[in-house]
Amino acid sequence: MTALVVILLAPFAVLTTVFALELFVGLGSSSAAADKRSGASAVIVVPAHDEGLVIGETLRSLKAALGERMRLLVVADNCTDSTAEIGREAGVEVLERRNLDQRGKGFALAFAADHLRSDPPDVFAVMDADCCIDKASLQALVASASAGRPSQTINLLRPDRSAPPLVQLSTFAFLIKNLVRQRGLQRMAGRVHLTGTGMAMPFSLFDASSHVRSSVVEDLALGLELSDAGHPPVLVTNAFVWSGGSTERGTLTQRRRWEGGFIATALRWGPREVLHGVRSGNLRGILSGLDLMIPPLALFATLNLAVLCVAAGLTAVSGAKWWPILVQVSLLCIAGAGLLLAWAKEGRQFISFGALARLPLYMLWKLPMYLGLARGGAPKEWLRTGR
């Protein structure tokens, strides 16, 4: 029976170890790269679906951040509001797309690429319609992409310690995923994941990656495809893109869309990446695959708790050895210490300690969402966050 408990806990022990390693490795400060200027041409594409309430401010911010040989292109995708008109009033090129059978950000980006193919820019960059980026960050992003590798800024939600605790926890989970773990993955595996906004790459690379465009998390799938083709994305550690927070209901809606798609993509790609790394003797590939298989923070904590309860029940009933459970509990304690250090070093402005202590409530808050995903699968459409 001890062997059965080991088999049950082993996958969680491996993933918890990788998670903890990423936390501790990612806590070290990044040395800011020297300010680089690129002579490359760049188009910053803003895919937008009914974003009339926020896109005006986004475009004003982006226009102020543009450097030489950079321009904006808005794709108003199946919009029923004033998104296109606001874009034109801002003096930005706007494409309107109507195709109710193919809805989603990936299709909008593909539409932009088709439009640009006759006179392609050197760099194809993507910014969501509710994000902002400063001039130095945009310049660093384009310079990195013009060097030949897909590039990703540090993508964060604006901190708001006056927000409800569950929204603060979601914002903190975003920080862990997109700053600490991305930085750790970069140092351990030499690559990161694309997160959809604040990303850029040579136009030729995006244009050649057509069959992932219908994915709900097309950014994640695109980064994996590019890595397999020998073009692993790199993290631009001195570039930041910021998105606004939302209500509890809006946060849950967006997390359902993104996490559902992430889980589906991880199940499809993660084991394959690990097996490919094992066969080729590529430790970095193995680490990247294992990183992809780590569930979102709340789900990971919930699954760990559930499997520990099952393992403890089996051990108590059968008289098996307790050491496998003690090992897993020790790993979880180490990971928990890593989370506390991450909060102390990076997360204080994002979440109060009191809100952080409500992680069990955050797990319960998201449990209905995960049950819904288990029953119905990942969302198939571009779901817009309520604001």
NORBEL-V82605 format. One record per backbone hydrogen bond with DSSP energy under -1.0 kcal/mol. NH is the residue of the N-H (numbers start at 1). CO is the residue of the C=O. E is the energy in kcal/mol with one decimal. If there is no record, write none. Layout:
BEGIN
nh=NH co=CO e=E
nh=NH co=CO e=E
END
This chain:
BEGIN
nh=5 co=1 e=-2.2
nh=6 co=2 e=-2.3
nh=7 co=3 e=-2.4
nh=8 co=4 e=-2.2
nh=9 co=5 e=-2.4
nh=10 co=6 e=-2.4
nh=13 co=9 e=-2.4
nh=14 co=10 e=-2.4
nh=15 co=11 e=-2.3
nh=16 co=12 e=-2.5
nh=17 co=13 e=-2.0
nh=18 co=14 e=-2.2
nh=19 co=15 e=-2.6
nh=20 co=16 e=-2.5
nh=21 co=17 e=-2.5
nh=22 co=18 e=-2.6
nh=23 co=19 e=-2.0
nh=24 co=20 e=-2.4
nh=25 co=21 e=-3.0
nh=26 co=22 e=-2.3
nh=42 co=69 e=-2.6
nh=43 co=123 e=-2.2
nh=44 co=71 e=-3.1
nh=45 co=125 e=-3.2
nh=46 co=73 e=-3.0
nh=48 co=75 e=-2.8
nh=54 co=51 e=-1.4
nh=55 co=51 e=-2.7
nh=58 co=54 e=-1.7
nh=59 co=55 e=-2.7
nh=60 co=56 e=-2.0
nh=61 co=57 e=-2.2
nh=62 co=58 e=-2.6
nh=63 co=59 e=-2.7
nh=64 co=60 e=-1.5
nh=70 co=67 e=-1.4
nh=71 co=42 e=-1.7
nh=73 co=44 e=-2.2
nh=74 co=93 e=-2.7
nh=75 co=46 e=-2.1
nh=76 co=95 e=-3.0
nh=77 co=48 e=-2.9
nh=77 co=75 e=-1.1
nh=78 co=97 e=-3.1
nh=86 co=82 e=-2.6
nh=87 co=83 e=-2.0
nh=88 co=84 e=-2.2
nh=89 co=85 e=-2.5
nh=90 co=86 e=-1.4
nh=91 co=88 e=-1.9
nh=92 co=87 e=-2.1
nh=95 co=74 e=-3.1
nh=97 co=76 e=-2.5
nh=108 co=104 e=-1.7
nh=109 co=105 e=-2.5
nh=110 co=106 e=-2.1
nh=111 co=107 e=-2.1
nh=112 co=108 e=-1.8
nh=113 co=109 e=-2.4
nh=114 co=110 e=-2.4
nh=115 co=111 e=-1.8
nh=116 co=112 e=-2.0
nh=117 co=113 e=-1.0
nh=119 co=116 e=-1.3
nh=123 co=41 e=-2.0
nh=124 co=201 e=-3.1
nh=125 co=43 e=-2.6
nh=126 co=199 e=-2.8
nh=127 co=45 e=-2.5
nh=131 co=128 e=-1.4
nh=132 co=242 e=-2.1
nh=138 co=134 e=-2.4
nh=139 co=135 e=-2.5
nh=140 co=136 e=-2.2
nh=141 co=137 e=-2.4
nh=142 co=138 e=-2.4
nh=143 co=139 e=-2.3
nh=144 co=140 e=-2.2
nh=145 co=141 e=-2.4
nh=146 co=142 e=-2.4
nh=148 co=145 e=-1.9
nh=151 co=200 e=-3.5
nh=152 co=234 e=-2.4
nh=153 co=198 e=-2.8
nh=154 co=239 e=-2.8
nh=156 co=241 e=-2.6
nh=158 co=243 e=-3.1
nh=163 co=160 e=-1.7
nh=168 co=164 e=-2.2
nh=169 co=165 e=-2.4
nh=170 co=166 e=-1.7
nh=171 co=167 e=-2.3
nh=172 co=168 e=-2.5
nh=173 co=169 e=-2.6
nh=174 co=170 e=-1.8
nh=175 co=171 e=-1.8
nh=176 co=172 e=-2.5
nh=177 co=173 e=-2.4
nh=178 co=174 e=-3.0
nh=179 co=175 e=-2.1
nh=180 co=175 e=-1.5
nh=181 co=176 e=-3.1
nh=183 co=179 e=-2.3
nh=184 co=180 e=-2.3
nh=185 co=181 e=-3.0
nh=186 co=182 e=-2.4
nh=187 co=183 e=-1.8
nh=188 co=184 e=-2.2
nh=189 co=185 e=-3.3
nh=190 co=186 e=-1.3
nh=192 co=233 e=-1.3
nh=198 co=126 e=-2.1
nh=199 co=126 e=-1.3
nh=200 co=151 e=-2.4
nh=201 co=124 e=-1.5
nh=203 co=122 e=-1.7
nh=206 co=202 e=-1.5
nh=207 co=203 e=-2.7
nh=208 co=204 e=-1.3
nh=209 co=206 e=-1.4
nh=213 co=210 e=-1.2
nh=215 co=212 e=-1.7
nh=218 co=215 e=-1.1
nh=221 co=217 e=-2.2
nh=222 co=218 e=-2.4
nh=223 co=219 e=-2.2
nh=224 co=220 e=-1.9
nh=225 co=221 e=-2.4
nh=226 co=222 e=-2.6
nh=227 co=223 e=-2.1
nh=228 co=224 e=-2.3
nh=229 co=225 e=-1.4
nh=230 co=227 e=-1.7
nh=231 co=226 e=-3.2
nh=234 co=150 e=-2.4
nh=236 co=152 e=-2.9
nh=237 co=235 e=-1.1
nh=239 co=236 e=-1.7
nh=241 co=154 e=-2.3
nh=242 co=132 e=-2.5
nh=243 co=156 e=-2.0
nh=251 co=247 e=-3.0
nh=252 co=248 e=-2.2
nh=253 co=249 e=-2.0
nh=254 co=250 e=-2.4
nh=255 co=251 e=-2.6
nh=256 co=252 e=-2.0
nh=257 co=253 e=-1.8
nh=258 co=254 e=-2.8
nh=259 co=255 e=-2.9
nh=260 co=256 e=-1.8
nh=261 co=257 e=-1.9
nh=262 co=258 e=-2.7
nh=263 co=259 e=-2.8
nh=264 co=260 e=-2.0
nh=265 co=261 e=-2.5
nh=266 co=262 e=-3.0
nh=267 co=263 e=-2.4
nh=268 co=264 e=-1.4
nh=269 co=265 e=-3.0
nh=270 co=266 e=-2.5
nh=273 co=269 e=-2.6
nh=274 co=270 e=-2.3
nh=275 co=271 e=-2.7
nh=276 co=272 e=-2.5
nh=277 co=273 e=-2.1
nh=278 co=274 e=-2.4
nh=279 co=275 e=-2.7
nh=280 co=276 e=-1.9
nh=282 co=277 e=-2.5
nh=286 co=282 e=-1.9
nh=287 co=283 e=-2.6
nh=288 co=284 e=-2.3
nh=289 co=285 e=-2.1
nh=290 co=286 e=-2.5
nh=291 co=287 e=-2.6
nh=292 co=288 e=-1.9
nh=293 co=289 e=-1.2
nh=294 co=291 e=-1.3
nh=300 co=296 e=-3.0
nh=301 co=297 e=-2.4
nh=302 co=298 e=-2.3
nh=303 co=299 e=-2.9
nh=304 co=300 e=-2.3
nh=305 co=301 e=-2.3
nh=306 co=302 e=-2.4
nh=307 co=303 e=-2.7
nh=308 co=304 e=-2.0
nh=309 co=305 e=-2.0
nh=310 co=306 e=-2.1
nh=311 co=307 e=-2.7
nh=312 co=308 e=-2.7
nh=313 co=309 e=-2.2
nh=314 co=310 e=-2.5
nh=315 co=311 e=-2.4
nh=316 co=312 e=-2.6
nh=317 co=313 e=-2.2
nh=318 co=314 e=-2.3
nh=319 co=315 e=-1.9
nh=326 co=322 e=-2.0
nh=327 co=323 e=-2.4
nh=328 co=324 e=-2.0
nh=329 co=325 e=-2.7
nh=330 co=326 e=-2.2
nh=331 co=327 e=-2.3
nh=332 co=328 e=-2.4
nh=333 co=329 e=-2.1
nh=334 co=330 e=-2.2
nh=335 co=331 e=-2.5
nh=336 co=332 e=-2.6
nh=337 co=333 e=-2.2
nh=338 co=334 e=-2.0
nh=339 co=335 e=-2.1
nh=340 co=336 e=-2.2
nh=341 co=337 e=-2.4
nh=342 co=338 e=-2.3
nh=343 co=339 e=-2.4
nh=344 co=340 e=-2.5
nh=345 co=341 e=-2.4
nh=346 co=342 e=-3.0
nh=347 co=342 e=-1.4
nh=350 co=347 e=-1.3
nh=351 co=347 e=-1.8
nh=356 co=352 e=-2.3
nh=357 co=353 e=-2.0
nh=358 co=355 e=-1.4
nh=359 co=356 e=-1.3
nh=362 co=358 e=-1.9
nh=363 co=359 e=-2.2
nh=364 co=360 e=-1.9
nh=365 co=361 e=-2.7
nh=366 co=362 e=-1.6
nh=370 co=366 e=-2.0
nh=371 co=367 e=-2.3
nh=372 co=368 e=-2.2
nh=373 co=369 e=-2.2
nh=374 co=370 e=-2.2
nh=375 co=371 e=-1.8
nh=376 co=372 e=-3.0
nh=377 co=373 e=-2.6
nh=383 co=381 e=-1.0
END
